[in-house]
Amino acid sequence: MDKLFSIAFVILQCSICLAKISPDYIKPCVGLKSDCLKKNIQDTIPLYVPGIPSIGVNSTDPLKYDLIEMELPGGLTIQFTDGVMTGLKKCIVDDVKFENNEADITLHCDIVIKGKYKAKGQILIVSLNGDGDAKLKITDILLKAKLKFADKVRNGVTHYEVKNYKVSYTIRDKVHFDLTNLFKGSPEISQTVLTFLNENWKEVVNEFGGPIIDFIVNVAFKNVQVFFREIPKDELIVL
Ligand SMILES: *[C@@H]1O[C@H](CO)[C@@H](O)[C@H](O)[C@H]1NC(C)=O
């Protein structure tokens, strides 16, 4: 009888372990207290960023994307291809608040974006006709994310889905540009323009950095959305 019981117990345990969808590193926070959430999110980031292929969460560090195309009001056109962003892995979580199905998360990171670019037109007071390699180094970007959650029952399982999210950012240190061939055929002009862009990085980011950063933040948070869509609520939250 004892033996039968222990076999039944093993089977029961195993059906629980098989049914679990979330990776082992996901540990729920009892009562969703700020300190626990802050620590959990901090501990989870480096494990989460390579992606979770079994549930369709892509890698966010490195984060790859094929093409960003923009035409800015001043007539500047920019194409960004073969993009790779790194850095999210080392984000530091500053603060997490959770109330009324809303999470406010503040974190800061250093981010590097690399790729190939083409740009043509006017930026601030200089003309560009560039085609080359681009590297942007963003140091100390403060990200504030607000996520709204709602219960959603699918196939009898309750999920805690991200209904919508908003991310704002402030660059607390600076952006450094490293762009080759900003003015086709003229290394001297290219260098002068590059120096100018770096000296005026704030204005440059205001003019054309926004769409790139928005794009990347959206790709990253789409994956956060998939994560919550796929993992049952009871694996994430213990009240
Ligand atoms: C993950 O990557 C695949 C392939 O590039 C893409 O089709 C899919 O939309 C991506 N998922 C998310 C959530 O971005």
PDBQT file of the ligand as one rigid body, heavy atoms in Angstrom, charges set to zero:
ROOT
HETATM    1  C1  LIG A 301       9.927  36.604 -33.011  1.00  0.00    +0.000 C 
HETATM    2  O1  LIG A 301      10.691  36.404 -34.185  1.00  0.00    +0.000 OA
HETATM    3  C2  LIG A 301       9.952  35.870 -35.269  1.00  0.00    +0.000 C 
HETATM    4  C3  LIG A 301      10.904  35.607 -36.398  1.00  0.00    +0.000 C 
HETATM    5  O2  LIG A 301      11.675  36.718 -36.698  1.00  0.00    +0.000 OA
HETATM    6  C4  LIG A 301       8.835  36.833 -35.644  1.00  0.00    +0.000 C 
HETATM    7  O3  LIG A 301       8.052  36.277 -36.694  1.00  0.00    +0.000 OA
HETATM    8  C5  LIG A 301       7.947  37.085 -34.433  1.00  0.00    +0.000 C 
HETATM    9  O4  LIG A 301       6.953  38.051 -34.723  1.00  0.00    +0.000 OA
HETATM   10  C6  LIG A 301       8.790  37.569 -33.263  1.00  0.00    +0.000 C 
HETATM   11  N1  LIG A 301       7.952  37.675 -32.059  1.00  0.00    +0.000 N 
HETATM   12  C7  LIG A 301       7.821  38.812 -31.382  1.00  0.00    +0.000 C 
HETATM   13  C8  LIG A 301       6.952  38.732 -30.187  1.00  0.00    +0.000 C 
HETATM   14  O5  LIG A 301       8.354  39.856 -31.689  1.00  0.00    +0.000 OA
ENDROOT
TORSDOF 0
